[in-house]
């Protein structure tokens, strides 16, 4: 048999064929080998990320600006299961730790994520898996039936002057009160604007751990057609659109709709019917 790689091999047996495949310089084999190597490297990285995060896919791309300045549109964010490494300050529910430290508890123990107290969580709005998940900061943990008005930041409850005037107060169930970091577009709690009820632990997909600036733009660009129009692949899109709908507690007529100002988290490699990027 000729020396491997000289193009004249006559391999026999599995080992010889594998040796020929990895050493030959014949163009078709080189092309296939490069593809196999690239796919294998991607799969290996993905498996390592999954092993670390406990979530698949383990990264999301931020579609809007409501977590600025701590997250920007187009950032790629690494997400970890909230029960992967449970902080001591996380509240418990039904006998188990939620794995999420809200801002009020984080302040007391000096715990910060993305330059502010409290974990940043990725959650399904009202528990619905049909819409794009939201990436916002956990601000408070409230118990079922709790009057949480007095614990709230007065600047984040809109014009509500009591629990009775506040949506989801008393709390319809135990969960997290959440808010975007952008105090211009998201100056009120999500539960005040009607974006979501208090976020149950079961609605939490994971916690944001770190971001890679701009890398998520690739995913966002892939959701656009060649002509630049948005393809209806995902729920409501990244643009902060002006709304002429009547005001609700914590919003003003003509201000950005709470569902438009919520930062969208697109799971890399995962599709969801309905809506736009």
C-alpha contacts under 8 A as a table, 3 or more apart, distances in Angstrom:
res1	aa1	res2	aa2	distance
1	X	9	X	6.30
1	X	10	X	6.18
1	X	11	X	7.37
2	X	6	X	7.41
2	X	8	X	6.23
2	X	9	X	5.15
2	X	10	X	7.19
3	X	6	X	6.14
3	X	8	X	7.89
3	X	9	X	6.74
4	X	7	X	7.52
4	X	9	X	6.17
4	X	19	X	7.15
4	X	20	X	5.76
4	X	23	X	6.34
4	X	24	X	6.64
5	X	8	X	7.80
5	X	9	X	7.35
5	X	20	X	6.43
5	X	23	X	4.90
5	X	24	X	3.89
5	X	25	X	6.06
6	X	9	X	6.93
6	X	24	X	6.70
6	X	25	X	7.40
7	X	24	X	6.24
7	X	25	X	6.82
7	X	26	X	6.46
9	X	20	X	7.33
11	X	16	X	5.10
11	X	17	X	5.43
11	X	20	X	6.98
12	X	15	X	7.91
12	X	16	X	5.68
12	X	17	X	6.49
13	X	16	X	5.49
13	X	17	X	6.28
14	X	17	X	5.14
14	X	18	X	6.15
15	X	18	X	5.17
15	X	19	X	6.12
16	X	19	X	5.04
16	X	20	X	6.05
17	X	20	X	5.05
17	X	21	X	6.05
18	X	21	X	5.00
18	X	22	X	6.28
19	X	22	X	5.39
19	X	23	X	6.15
20	X	23	X	5.24
20	X	24	X	5.47
21	X	24	X	5.79
21	X	29	X	6.44
21	X	33	X	7.44
22	X	33	X	7.08
24	X	29	X	7.09
24	X	30	X	7.24
25	X	29	X	7.24
25	X	30	X	6.12
26	X	29	X	5.62
26	X	30	X	6.13
27	X	30	X	5.05
27	X	31	X	6.16
28	X	31	X	5.22
28	X	32	X	6.32
29	X	32	X	5.15
29	X	33	X	5.93
30	X	33	X	4.99
30	X	34	X	6.13
31	X	34	X	5.23
31	X	35	X	6.37
32	X	35	X	5.14
32	X	36	X	6.13
33	X	36	X	5.10
33	X	37	X	6.04
34	X	37	X	5.11
34	X	38	X	6.11
35	X	38	X	5.19
35	X	39	X	6.11
36	X	39	X	5.24
36	X	40	X	5.96
37	X	40	X	5.07
37	X	41	X	6.14
38	X	41	X	5.14
38	X	42	X	6.30
39	X	42	X	5.17
39	X	43	X	6.15
40	X	43	X	5.10
40	X	44	X	6.05
41	X	44	X	5.06
41	X	45	X	6.23
42	X	45	X	5.23
42	X	46	X	6.10
43	X	46	X	4.97
43	X	47	X	6.05
44	X	47	X	5.13
44	X	48	X	6.21
45	X	48	X	5.11
45	X	49	X	6.18
46	X	49	X	5.12
46	X	50	X	6.07
47	X	50	X	4.98
47	X	51	X	6.03
48	X	51	X	5.05
48	X	52	X	6.29
49	X	52	X	5.10
49	X	53	X	5.98
49	X	58	X	6.40
50	X	53	X	5.11
50	X	54	X	5.28
50	X	55	X	5.75
50	X	56	X	6.04
50	X	57	X	7.24
50	X	58	X	6.08
51	X	54	X	5.71
52	X	80	X	7.50
53	X	58	X	6.25
53	X	79	X	6.45
53	X	80	X	4.17
53	X	81	X	5.80
53	X	84	X	7.24
54	X	58	X	7.67
54	X	80	X	6.33
54	X	81	X	5.51
54	X	84	X	7.08
55	X	58	X	5.20
55	X	79	X	7.37
55	X	80	X	6.40
55	X	81	X	5.98
55	X	206	X	7.76
56	X	59	X	7.97
57	X	60	X	7.86
57	X	267	X	6.37
57	X	268	X	6.20
57	X	269	X	6.88
57	X	270	X	7.46
58	X	78	X	5.96
58	X	79	X	5.37
58	X	80	X	6.93
58	X	267	X	7.88
58	X	268	X	7.90
59	X	76	X	6.55
59	X	77	X	5.39
59	X	78	X	4.53
59	X	79	X	5.58
59	X	267	X	6.27
59	X	268	X	6.07
60	X	76	X	5.71
60	X	77	X	5.23
60	X	78	X	6.68
60	X	79	X	7.27
60	X	216	X	7.51
60	X	265	X	5.44
60	X	266	X	5.10
60	X	267	X	4.55
60	X	268	X	5.67
61	X	73	X	7.86
61	X	74	X	5.95
61	X	75	X	5.70
61	X	76	X	4.58
61	X	77	X	6.17
61	X	216	X	4.66
61	X	217	X	7.44
61	X	219	X	7.01
61	X	220	X	7.53
61	X	264	X	7.77
61	X	265	X	5.40
61	X	266	X	5.09
61	X	267	X	6.71
61	X	268	X	7.05
62	X	71	X	7.75
62	X	72	X	7.01
62	X	73	X	5.18
62	X	74	X	5.35
62	X	75	X	5.56
62	X	76	X	6.62
62	X	77	X	7.44
62	X	135	X	7.89
62	X	216	X	6.96
62	X	263	X	6.31
62	X	264	X	5.51
62	X	265	X	4.84
62	X	266	X	6.62
63	X	73	X	5.20
63	X	74	X	6.13
63	X	220	X	7.41
63	X	237	X	7.27
63	X	238	X	4.76
63	X	263	X	5.88
63	X	264	X	4.71
63	X	265	X	6.18
63	X	266	X	7.20
63	X	277	X	7.64
64	X	67	X	7.87
64	X	72	X	7.32
64	X	73	X	4.86
64	X	74	X	7.81
64	X	238	X	4.81
64	X	239	X	6.63
64	X	240	X	7.39
64	X	261	X	7.10
64	X	262	X	7.06
64	X	263	X	4.64
64	X	264	X	5.99
65	X	68	X	5.50
65	X	71	X	7.53
65	X	72	X	5.90
65	X	73	X	5.44
65	X	182	X	7.31
65	X	261	X	7.34
65	X	262	X	7.93
65	X	263	X	6.11
66	X	180	X	5.37
66	X	181	X	6.29
66	X	182	X	4.86
66	X	185	X	6.19
66	X	186	X	6.10
66	X	261	X	5.96
66	X	262	X	5.90
66	X	263	X	5.29
67	X	70	X	5.96
67	X	71	X	5.15
67	X	72	X	6.80
67	X	135	X	7.93
67	X	136	X	6.91
67	X	180	X	5.11
67	X	181	X	4.55
67	X	182	X	5.17
67	X	263	X	6.66
68	X	71	X	4.98
68	X	72	X	5.56
68	X	181	X	6.05
68	X	182	X	5.05
69	X	72	X	6.60
69	X	181	X	7.30
69	X	182	X	6.76
70	X	114	X	5.84
70	X	115	X	6.93
70	X	181	X	7.28
71	X	75	X	6.66
71	X	114	X	7.96
71	X	211	X	7.56
72	X	75	X	5.60
72	X	213	X	7.38
73	X	214	X	7.75
73	X	217	X	7.96
74	X	213	X	6.92
74	X	214	X	4.93
74	X	215	X	6.52
74	X	216	X	4.52
74	X	217	X	4.49
74	X	220	X	7.23
75	X	211	X	6.18
75	X	212	X	5.67
75	X	213	X	4.50
75	X	214	X	4.84
75	X	215	X	5.88
75	X	216	X	4.92
75	X	217	X	7.05
76	X	211	X	5.48
76	X	212	X	5.04
76	X	213	X	6.35
76	X	214	X	6.83
76	X	215	X	5.48
76	X	216	X	4.38
76	X	217	X	7.98
77	X	208	X	6.46
77	X	209	X	7.23
77	X	210	X	5.80
77	X	211	X	4.26
77	X	212	X	6.31
78	X	208	X	5.99
78	X	209	X	5.71
78	X	210	X	5.55
78	X	211	X	6.16
79	X	206	X	5.92
79	X	207	X	5.51
79	X	208	X	4.64
79	X	209	X	5.82
79	X	210	X	7.75
80	X	84	X	6.96
80	X	206	X	5.26
80	X	207	X	5.38
80	X	208	X	6.48
80	X	209	X	6.72
81	X	84	X	5.36
81	X	205	X	6.75
81	X	206	X	4.36
81	X	207	X	6.32
82	X	85	X	7.02
82	X	86	X	6.98
82	X	98	X	7.29
82	X	99	X	4.88
82	X	100	X	6.33
82	X	204	X	7.78
82	X	205	X	7.56
82	X	206	X	4.88
82	X	207	X	5.63
83	X	86	X	5.55
83	X	97	X	7.86
83	X	98	X	7.23
83	X	99	X	5.16
84	X	99	X	7.92
85	X	99	X	7.39
86	X	90	X	7.25
86	X	97	X	7.25
86	X	98	X	7.98
86	X	99	X	4.77
86	X	100	X	7.60
87	X	90	X	5.60
87	X	99	X	6.22
87	X	100	X	7.31
87	X	101	X	7.13
89	X	101	X	5.93
89	X	105	X	6.60
89	X	106	X	7.15
89	X	109	X	7.62
90	X	97	X	6.30
90	X	98	X	6.13
90	X	99	X	5.42
90	X	100	X	5.10
90	X	101	X	4.43
90	X	102	X	7.34
90	X	105	X	7.85
91	X	97	X	5.90
91	X	98	X	5.92
91	X	99	X	7.46
91	X	100	X	7.24
91	X	101	X	7.00
91	X	141	X	7.28
92	X	95	X	6.18
92	X	96	X	5.20
92	X	97	X	4.06
92	X	98	X	5.44
93	X	96	X	5.36
93	X	97	X	6.18
93	X	98	X	6.40
93	X	174	X	7.93
98	X	201	X	6.05
100	X	119	X	6.09
100	X	121	X	7.85
100	X	138	X	7.68
100	X	207	X	7.54
101	X	105	X	6.47
101	X	106	X	6.04
101	X	118	X	5.47
101	X	119	X	5.50
101	X	138	X	7.22
102	X	105	X	5.68
102	X	106	X	6.04
102	X	117	X	7.64
102	X	118	X	4.63
102	X	119	X	6.06
102	X	137	X	7.66
102	X	138	X	4.69
102	X	139	X	4.75
102	X	140	X	5.18
102	X	141	X	6.43
102	X	176	X	7.50
103	X	106	X	4.82
103	X	107	X	6.00
103	X	116	X	7.97
103	X	117	X	4.84
103	X	118	X	3.78
103	X	119	X	7.10
103	X	137	X	7.76
103	X	138	X	6.18
103	X	139	X	4.49
103	X	140	X	6.33
104	X	107	X	5.40
104	X	108	X	6.83
104	X	117	X	7.59
104	X	118	X	7.33
104	X	139	X	6.25
104	X	140	X	6.03
105	X	108	X	5.28
105	X	109	X	6.69
105	X	118	X	7.52
105	X	140	X	7.90
106	X	109	X	5.32
106	X	110	X	5.76
106	X	111	X	4.66
106	X	112	X	6.67
106	X	117	X	5.25
106	X	118	X	5.19
107	X	110	X	5.18
107	X	111	X	6.35
107	X	112	X	7.85
107	X	117	X	5.61
107	X	118	X	7.53
108	X	111	X	7.88
110	X	117	X	7.32
111	X	117	X	5.76
111	X	118	X	6.68
112	X	115	X	6.07
112	X	116	X	5.13
112	X	117	X	4.15
112	X	118	X	5.68
112	X	119	X	7.29
113	X	116	X	5.64
113	X	117	X	6.14
113	X	118	X	6.11
113	X	119	X	5.78
113	X	120	X	7.01
113	X	209	X	7.66
114	X	120	X	7.86
114	X	210	X	7.75
118	X	137	X	6.55
118	X	138	X	6.06
118	X	139	X	6.63
119	X	137	X	5.83
119	X	138	X	5.83
119	X	207	X	6.61
119	X	208	X	7.44
120	X	135	X	6.75
120	X	136	X	5.46
120	X	137	X	4.09
120	X	138	X	6.08
120	X	207	X	5.69
120	X	208	X	5.48
121	X	135	X	5.60
121	X	136	X	5.66
121	X	137	X	5.89
121	X	138	X	6.62
121	X	204	X	6.78
121	X	205	X	7.44
121	X	206	X	5.83
121	X	207	X	4.36
121	X	208	X	5.92
122	X	133	X	6.25
122	X	134	X	5.48
122	X	135	X	4.36
122	X	136	X	6.63
122	X	204	X	5.99
122	X	205	X	5.44
122	X	206	X	5.51
122	X	207	X	6.06
122	X	208	X	7.11
122	X	265	X	7.51
123	X	127	X	7.71
123	X	133	X	5.37
123	X	134	X	5.43
123	X	135	X	6.57
123	X	199	X	7.43
123	X	203	X	5.47
123	X	204	X	4.33
123	X	205	X	5.30
123	X	206	X	7.31
124	X	127	X	4.85
124	X	128	X	5.54
124	X	129	X	6.03
124	X	131	X	7.27
124	X	132	X	7.32
124	X	133	X	4.77
124	X	134	X	6.40
124	X	203	X	5.37
124	X	204	X	6.62
124	X	205	X	7.31
125	X	128	X	5.68
125	X	129	X	7.90
125	X	131	X	7.35
125	X	133	X	6.65
125	X	134	X	6.94
125	X	195	X	7.00
125	X	196	X	5.23
125	X	197	X	7.67
125	X	199	X	7.67
125	X	203	X	7.55
126	X	196	X	5.27
126	X	197	X	5.86
126	X	198	X	8.00
126	X	199	X	7.05
126	X	203	X	7.40
127	X	199	X	7.89
127	X	200	X	7.83
127	X	202	X	7.65
127	X	203	X	4.99
128	X	131	X	6.37
129	X	132	X	7.50
129	X	133	X	7.66
130	X	235	X	7.79
130	X	272	X	6.87
130	X	273	X	7.45
131	X	234	X	7.57
131	X	235	X	5.24
131	X	236	X	7.81
131	X	272	X	7.56
132	X	234	X	6.65
132	X	235	X	5.24
132	X	236	X	7.33
132	X	264	X	6.20
132	X	265	X	6.38
132	X	266	X	6.59
132	X	272	X	7.69
133	X	264	X	6.28
133	X	265	X	5.50
133	X	266	X	7.28
134	X	262	X	6.52
134	X	263	X	5.86
134	X	264	X	5.31
134	X	265	X	5.76
135	X	180	X	7.86
135	X	262	X	7.78
135	X	263	X	5.92
135	X	264	X	6.61
135	X	265	X	6.10
136	X	178	X	6.18
136	X	179	X	5.52
136	X	180	X	4.95
136	X	181	X	7.41
136	X	263	X	7.37
137	X	178	X	5.47
137	X	179	X	5.44
137	X	180	X	6.04
137	X	181	X	7.13
138	X	141	X	7.86
138	X	176	X	6.01
138	X	177	X	6.02
138	X	178	X	4.55
138	X	179	X	6.75
139	X	176	X	6.94
139	X	177	X	5.48
139	X	178	X	5.24
139	X	179	X	6.77
140	X	152	X	7.88
140	X	176	X	5.57
140	X	177	X	5.00
140	X	178	X	7.13
141	X	174	X	7.43
141	X	175	X	5.73
141	X	176	X	4.58
141	X	177	X	6.27
142	X	146	X	6.29
142	X	148	X	6.72
142	X	171	X	6.83
142	X	173	X	8.00
142	X	174	X	5.45
142	X	175	X	5.57
142	X	176	X	6.25
142	X	177	X	7.28
142	X	198	X	7.86
143	X	146	X	5.32
143	X	171	X	6.77
143	X	173	X	6.46
143	X	174	X	4.18
143	X	175	X	6.68
144	X	170	X	7.75
144	X	171	X	5.43
144	X	172	X	5.84
144	X	173	X	3.98
144	X	174	X	4.33
144	X	175	X	7.83
145	X	169	X	7.67
145	X	170	X	4.96
145	X	171	X	4.72
145	X	172	X	5.83
145	X	173	X	6.43
145	X	174	X	7.76
146	X	169	X	7.20
146	X	170	X	5.04
146	X	171	X	5.28
147	X	150	X	7.48
147	X	163	X	6.23
147	X	169	X	5.85
147	X	170	X	4.58
147	X	171	X	6.69
148	X	151	X	5.33
148	X	152	X	6.39
148	X	163	X	7.21
148	X	169	X	6.71
148	X	170	X	6.81
148	X	171	X	7.43
149	X	152	X	5.26
149	X	162	X	6.42
149	X	163	X	5.21
149	X	166	X	7.58
149	X	169	X	7.23
152	X	156	X	7.28
152	X	157	X	7.29
153	X	156	X	5.37
153	X	157	X	6.92
154	X	157	X	5.67
154	X	158	X	7.59
155	X	158	X	6.54
155	X	187	X	7.35
155	X	188	X	7.16
156	X	187	X	5.79
156	X	188	X	3.99
156	X	189	X	5.59
156	X	192	X	7.92
156	X	250	X	7.52
157	X	160	X	5.93
157	X	166	X	7.26
157	X	188	X	5.74
157	X	189	X	6.58
157	X	192	X	6.10
157	X	249	X	7.57
157	X	250	X	5.84
158	X	188	X	6.44
158	X	192	X	7.41
158	X	249	X	5.92
158	X	250	X	3.63
158	X	251	X	6.88
159	X	249	X	6.39
159	X	250	X	6.09
160	X	163	X	7.53
160	X	165	X	5.00
160	X	166	X	5.49
160	X	249	X	6.64
160	X	250	X	7.54
161	X	165	X	6.32
161	X	166	X	7.76
162	X	165	X	5.35
162	X	166	X	6.53
163	X	166	X	5.05
163	X	167	X	7.92
163	X	169	X	5.32
163	X	170	X	6.56
164	X	167	X	7.78
164	X	169	X	6.57
164	X	170	X	7.72
165	X	249	X	7.85
166	X	169	X	5.60
166	X	192	X	6.66
166	X	249	X	6.98
167	X	191	X	6.56
167	X	192	X	5.55
167	X	194	X	7.42
167	X	249	X	7.30
168	X	171	X	5.14
168	X	172	X	6.17
168	X	191	X	6.63
168	X	192	X	7.62
168	X	197	X	6.47
168	X	198	X	7.33
169	X	172	X	7.18
171	X	174	X	6.77
171	X	198	X	7.23
172	X	198	X	7.84
173	X	198	X	7.20
173	X	200	X	7.71
174	X	198	X	7.02
174	X	199	X	7.88
174	X	200	X	6.41
175	X	198	X	4.77
175	X	199	X	4.67
175	X	200	X	4.40
175	X	201	X	6.52
176	X	198	X	5.11
176	X	199	X	4.74
176	X	200	X	6.60
176	X	201	X	7.90
177	X	189	X	6.81
177	X	190	X	7.17
177	X	191	X	6.51
177	X	198	X	5.36
177	X	199	X	6.66
178	X	189	X	5.72
178	X	190	X	5.64
178	X	191	X	7.12
178	X	198	X	7.66
178	X	199	X	7.67
179	X	186	X	6.95
179	X	187	X	7.78
179	X	188	X	6.70
179	X	189	X	4.71
179	X	190	X	5.44
180	X	183	X	7.43
180	X	186	X	5.51
180	X	187	X	7.57
180	X	189	X	7.70
180	X	190	X	7.90
180	X	262	X	7.26
180	X	263	X	7.70
181	X	186	X	7.00
182	X	185	X	5.79
182	X	186	X	5.39
182	X	187	X	6.88
183	X	186	X	5.17
183	X	187	X	4.35
183	X	188	X	7.95
184	X	187	X	5.88
185	X	256	X	7.24
185	X	261	X	6.37
186	X	189	X	7.50
186	X	258	X	7.85
186	X	261	X	6.82
186	X	262	X	7.70
188	X	192	X	6.37
188	X	193	X	6.77
188	X	250	X	6.03
189	X	192	X	5.14
189	X	193	X	6.55
190	X	193	X	5.28
190	X	194	X	6.15
190	X	195	X	5.05
190	X	196	X	5.99
190	X	197	X	7.85
190	X	258	X	7.52
191	X	194	X	5.24
191	X	195	X	6.05
191	X	196	X	5.40
191	X	197	X	5.42
191	X	198	X	6.30
192	X	195	X	7.68
192	X	249	X	6.06
192	X	250	X	5.78
193	X	248	X	6.67
193	X	249	X	6.28
193	X	250	X	5.63
193	X	251	X	6.46
193	X	258	X	5.92
194	X	197	X	7.15
194	X	248	X	8.00
194	X	258	X	7.16
195	X	258	X	5.88
195	X	259	X	6.02
195	X	262	X	7.99
196	X	199	X	7.15
199	X	203	X	6.23
199	X	204	X	7.26
200	X	203	X	5.30
200	X	204	X	7.02
201	X	204	X	5.40
202	X	205	X	7.89
212	X	215	X	6.11
212	X	216	X	7.85
213	X	216	X	7.46
214	X	217	X	5.50
215	X	218	X	6.12
216	X	219	X	5.42
216	X	220	X	6.56
217	X	220	X	4.93
217	X	221	X	5.97
218	X	221	X	5.19
218	X	222	X	6.26
219	X	222	X	5.16
219	X	223	X	6.72
219	X	268	X	6.97
220	X	223	X	5.34
220	X	224	X	7.20
220	X	277	X	6.98
221	X	224	X	5.40
222	X	225	X	7.68
223	X	230	X	6.55
223	X	231	X	5.93
223	X	233	X	7.03
223	X	277	X	6.17
224	X	227	X	7.77
224	X	228	X	5.49
224	X	229	X	5.72
224	X	230	X	4.74
224	X	231	X	5.60
224	X	277	X	7.86
225	X	228	X	5.12
225	X	229	X	5.43
225	X	230	X	6.19
225	X	231	X	6.15
226	X	229	X	7.53
230	X	276	X	6.23
230	X	277	X	6.50
231	X	276	X	6.04
231	X	277	X	6.97
232	X	235	X	7.79
232	X	273	X	7.52
232	X	274	X	6.01
232	X	275	X	5.26
232	X	276	X	4.32
232	X	277	X	6.82
233	X	271	X	6.64
233	X	272	X	6.18
233	X	273	X	5.70
233	X	274	X	6.08
233	X	275	X	6.30
233	X	276	X	5.54
233	X	277	X	6.33
234	X	237	X	7.53
234	X	266	X	7.96
234	X	271	X	6.80
234	X	272	X	5.25
234	X	273	X	5.91
234	X	274	X	5.65
234	X	275	X	4.87
234	X	276	X	4.67
234	X	277	X	5.02
235	X	272	X	7.29
235	X	273	X	7.35
235	X	274	X	5.58
235	X	275	X	3.66
235	X	276	X	5.14
235	X	277	X	6.45
236	X	259	X	7.66
236	X	260	X	7.09
236	X	275	X	4.99
236	X	276	X	5.19
236	X	277	X	6.46
237	X	260	X	7.31
237	X	264	X	7.52
237	X	275	X	7.14
237	X	276	X	4.98
237	X	277	X	4.50
238	X	260	X	7.30
238	X	263	X	7.48
238	X	264	X	6.72
238	X	277	X	6.38
239	X	260	X	6.86
239	X	261	X	7.92
240	X	256	X	6.32
240	X	257	X	7.84
240	X	260	X	5.24
240	X	261	X	5.46
241	X	256	X	5.75
241	X	257	X	7.02
241	X	260	X	6.15
241	X	261	X	7.85
242	X	254	X	5.93
242	X	255	X	5.78
242	X	256	X	4.71
242	X	257	X	6.69
243	X	253	X	7.29
243	X	254	X	5.02
243	X	255	X	5.95
243	X	256	X	5.62
243	X	257	X	5.65
244	X	253	X	5.95
244	X	254	X	4.73
244	X	255	X	7.56
245	X	253	X	6.24
245	X	254	X	6.95
246	X	252	X	7.64
246	X	253	X	5.48
247	X	250	X	7.81
247	X	251	X	5.36
247	X	252	X	4.92
247	X	253	X	4.92
248	X	251	X	5.44
248	X	252	X	7.23
251	X	255	X	6.79
252	X	255	X	5.49
256	X	260	X	6.44
256	X	261	X	6.22
257	X	260	X	5.06
257	X	261	X	6.23
258	X	261	X	5.19
258	X	262	X	6.12
259	X	262	X	5.42
260	X	263	X	7.98
266	X	270	X	7.79
267	X	270	X	5.38
267	X	271	X	7.69
